Amino acid sequence: MSRGCSRELGGTDRDRSSPARCTLTIAGEEDEVVAAATQHAVSVHGHQDNAELRQMVRDGLKDEVSV
């Protein structure tokens, strides 16, 4: 069984008092979301693609809410 997740990068930016104020939300399977959010963090926000960033992204995942 797969787990649906969404990653709100803006939540991480605001929680860490970052000036980035990103509002991007990514939804999909966990591995897809981690990969896409990591690519976004690197290309848009200048982060380094490493195990620490991927773990931070994974730790910030939230289960999708059905509407």
TIVO-591174 format. One record per residue: residue in three letters; x, y negated, z negated of N, C-alpha, C in turn; residue number from 1. Coordinates in nm, 2 decimals. Layout:
<nodes>
{ala, {X, Y, Z}, {X, Y, Z}, {X, Y, Z}, NUM}
...
</nodes>
This chain:
<nodes>
{met, {0.08, 0.12, 0.00}, {0.00, 0.00, 0.00}, {0.09, -0.12, 0.00}, 1}
{ser, {0.06, -0.22, 0.09}, {0.14, -0.34, 0.10}, {0.08, -0.45, 0.01}, 2}
{arg, {0.16, -0.54, -0.03}, {0.12, -0.65, -0.12}, {0.12, -0.78, -0.04}, 3}
{gly, {0.01, -0.85, -0.04}, {0.01, -0.98, 0.03}, {0.06, -1.08, -0.07}, 4}
{cys, {0.14, -1.17, -0.02}, {0.20, -1.27, -0.10}, {0.20, -1.41, -0.03}, 5}
{ser, {0.20, -1.51, -0.10}, {0.23, -1.64, -0.04}, {0.34, -1.71, -0.12}, 6}
{arg, {0.42, -1.79, -0.05}, {0.53, -1.85, -0.11}, {0.51, -2.00, -0.10}, 7}
{glu, {0.49, -2.07, -0.20}, {0.47, -2.22, -0.20}, {0.60, -2.28, -0.23}, 8}
{leu, {0.68, -2.32, -0.13}, {0.81, -2.38, -0.15}, {0.80, -2.51, -0.22}, 9}
{gly, {0.69, -2.58, -0.20}, {0.67, -2.71, -0.27}, {0.66, -2.69, -0.42}, 10}
{gly, {0.61, -2.58, -0.47}, {0.60, -2.56, -0.61}, {0.74, -2.55, -0.67}, 11}
{thr, {0.83, -2.48, -0.60}, {0.96, -2.47, -0.65}, {1.03, -2.60, -0.65}, 12}
{asp, {1.01, -2.68, -0.54}, {1.08, -2.81, -0.53}, {1.03, -2.90, -0.64}, 13}
{arg, {0.90, -2.91, -0.67}, {0.85, -3.00, -0.77}, {0.89, -2.95, -0.91}, 14}
{asp, {0.88, -2.82, -0.93}, {0.92, -2.77, -1.06}, {1.07, -2.80, -1.10}, 15}
{arg, {1.15, -2.81, -1.00}, {1.29, -2.84, -1.02}, {1.32, -2.99, -1.00}, 16}
{ser, {1.22, -3.07, -0.99}, {1.24, -3.22, -0.98}, {1.33, -3.25, -0.86}, 17}
{ser, {1.31, -3.17, -0.75}, {1.38, -3.20, -0.63}, {1.32, -3.31, -0.55}, 18}
{pro, {1.40, -3.40, -0.48}, {1.34, -3.50, -0.40}, {1.27, -3.45, -0.28}, 19}
{ala, {1.29, -3.32, -0.24}, {1.24, -3.27, -0.12}, {1.09, -3.27, -0.10}, 20}
{arg, {1.02, -3.24, -0.21}, {0.87, -3.25, -0.21}, {0.81, -3.17, -0.09}, 21}
{cys, {0.86, -3.05, -0.07}, {0.81, -2.97, 0.04}, {0.67, -2.91, 0.01}, 22}
{thr, {0.58, -2.92, 0.11}, {0.45, -2.87, 0.09}, {0.42, -2.74, 0.17}, 23}
{leu, {0.52, -2.68, 0.23}, {0.50, -2.56, 0.32}, {0.45, -2.44, 0.23}, 24}
{thr, {0.35, -2.37, 0.29}, {0.31, -2.25, 0.23}, {0.32, -2.14, 0.33}, 25}
{ile, {0.38, -2.02, 0.29}, {0.40, -1.91, 0.38}, {0.33, -1.79, 0.33}, 26}
{ala, {0.25, -1.72, 0.41}, {0.17, -1.61, 0.37}, {0.21, -1.49, 0.46}, 27}
{gly, {0.21, -1.37, 0.40}, {0.24, -1.25, 0.47}, {0.29, -1.14, 0.38}, 28}
{glu, {0.35, -1.03, 0.43}, {0.40, -0.93, 0.35}, {0.53, -0.98, 0.28}, 29}
{glu, {0.55, -0.92, 0.16}, {0.66, -0.98, 0.08}, {0.79, -1.00, 0.15}, 30}
{asp, {0.84, -0.90, 0.22}, {0.97, -0.91, 0.29}, {0.97, -1.02, 0.40}, 31}
{glu, {0.85, -1.03, 0.47}, {0.84, -1.13, 0.57}, {0.84, -1.27, 0.51}, 32}
{val, {0.77, -1.29, 0.39}, {0.77, -1.42, 0.33}, {0.91, -1.45, 0.27}, 33}
{val, {0.98, -1.36, 0.21}, {1.11, -1.39, 0.16}, {1.20, -1.43, 0.28}, 34}
{ala, {1.20, -1.36, 0.39}, {1.28, -1.39, 0.50}, {1.25, -1.53, 0.56}, 35}
{ala, {1.12, -1.56, 0.58}, {1.08, -1.69, 0.64}, {1.11, -1.80, 0.54}, 36}
{ala, {1.08, -1.78, 0.41}, {1.11, -1.89, 0.32}, {1.26, -1.92, 0.30}, 37}
{thr, {1.34, -1.81, 0.31}, {1.48, -1.83, 0.30}, {1.53, -1.91, 0.43}, 38}
{gln, {1.48, -1.87, 0.54}, {1.52, -1.94, 0.67}, {1.48, -2.09, 0.66}, 39}
{his, {1.36, -2.12, 0.61}, {1.32, -2.25, 0.59}, {1.41, -2.33, 0.49}, 40}
{ala, {1.44, -2.27, 0.38}, {1.52, -2.34, 0.28}, {1.66, -2.37, 0.33}, 41}
{val, {1.71, -2.28, 0.42}, {1.84, -2.30, 0.47}, {1.84, -2.41, 0.58}, 42}
{ser, {1.74, -2.40, 0.68}, {1.74, -2.49, 0.79}, {1.69, -2.63, 0.76}, 43}
{val, {1.59, -2.64, 0.67}, {1.53, -2.76, 0.64}, {1.59, -2.83, 0.52}, 44}
{his, {1.62, -2.75, 0.42}, {1.66, -2.81, 0.29}, {1.81, -2.80, 0.26}, 45}
{gly, {1.89, -2.73, 0.35}, {2.03, -2.72, 0.34}, {2.08, -2.62, 0.23}, 46}
{his, {2.00, -2.53, 0.19}, {2.04, -2.43, 0.09}, {2.14, -2.33, 0.16}, 47}
{gln, {2.22, -2.26, 0.08}, {2.30, -2.15, 0.13}, {2.22, -2.02, 0.13}, 48}
{asp, {2.22, -1.94, 0.24}, {2.16, -1.82, 0.24}, {2.24, -1.71, 0.16}, 49}
{asn, {2.20, -1.68, 0.04}, {2.27, -1.58, -0.04}, {2.17, -1.51, -0.12}, 50}
{ala, {2.22, -1.41, -0.19}, {2.14, -1.32, -0.28}, {2.06, -1.40, -0.39}, 51}
{glu, {2.13, -1.51, -0.44}, {2.06, -1.59, -0.54}, {1.94, -1.66, -0.49}, 52}
{leu, {1.95, -1.72, -0.37}, {1.84, -1.79, -0.31}, {1.73, -1.69, -0.28}, 53}
{arg, {1.76, -1.58, -0.22}, {1.66, -1.48, -0.19}, {1.59, -1.43, -0.32}, 54}
{gln, {1.66, -1.41, -0.43}, {1.60, -1.37, -0.55}, {1.51, -1.48, -0.61}, 55}
{met, {1.55, -1.61, -0.60}, {1.47, -1.72, -0.64}, {1.34, -1.73, -0.56}, 56}
{val, {1.35, -1.71, -0.43}, {1.23, -1.70, -0.35}, {1.14, -1.59, -0.39}, 57}
{arg, {1.20, -1.47, -0.41}, {1.12, -1.35, -0.45}, {1.05, -1.37, -0.58}, 58}
{asp, {1.12, -1.43, -0.68}, {1.07, -1.46, -0.81}, {0.95, -1.56, -0.81}, 59}
{gly, {0.95, -1.64, -0.71}, {0.85, -1.74, -0.70}, {0.72, -1.70, -0.62}, 60}
{leu, {0.72, -1.58, -0.57}, {0.60, -1.53, -0.49}, {0.48, -1.52, -0.58}, 61}
{lys, {0.37, -1.56, -0.52}, {0.24, -1.55, -0.59}, {0.15, -1.47, -0.50}, 62}
{asp, {0.07, -1.38, -0.57}, {-0.03, -1.30, -0.49}, {-0.13, -1.39, -0.43}, 63}
{glu, {-0.17, -1.35, -0.31}, {-0.27, -1.43, -0.23}, {-0.40, -1.42, -0.31}, 64}
{val, {-0.48, -1.53, -0.30}, {-0.61, -1.54, -0.36}, {-0.71, -1.53, -0.25}, 65}
{ser, {-0.80, -1.43, -0.27}, {-0.91, -1.41, -0.17}, {-1.01, -1.52, -0.19}, 66}
{val, {-1.06, -1.57, -0.08}, {-1.16, -1.68, -0.09}, {-1.30, -1.62, -0.05}, 67}
</nodes>
